[in-house]
């Protein structure tokens, strides 16, 4: 945060990390680094392909991305 308003740039990634921790990590504590890595990869795939996001019309982000990619 090196200039005015930079804190707002982090809101999306902060929200993602909060979701990751509350929906995956805290409910299923990992048994080491490899287990944690696999859990994070699984959650990222779930987050992008299956989890519905209210900010973008209750659809997964991949669906929006693919629609925009086809339209271009």
JOCORMO-V542248 format. One record per backbone hydrogen bond with DSSP energy under -1.0 kcal/mol. NH is the residue of the N-H (numbers start at 0). CO is the residue of the C=O. If there is no record, write none. Layout:
BEGIN
nh:co
NH:CO
NH:CO
END
This chain:
BEGIN
nh:co
5:2
8:5
10:7
13:9
14:10
15:11
16:12
17:13
18:14
19:15
20:16
21:17
22:18
23:19
24:19
25:20
27:23
35:31
36:32
37:33
38:34
39:35
40:36
41:37
42:38
43:39
44:40
45:41
46:42
47:43
48:44
49:45
50:45
52:58
56:53
57:52
61:47
63:59
64:60
65:61
66:62
67:63
68:64
69:65
70:66
71:67
END
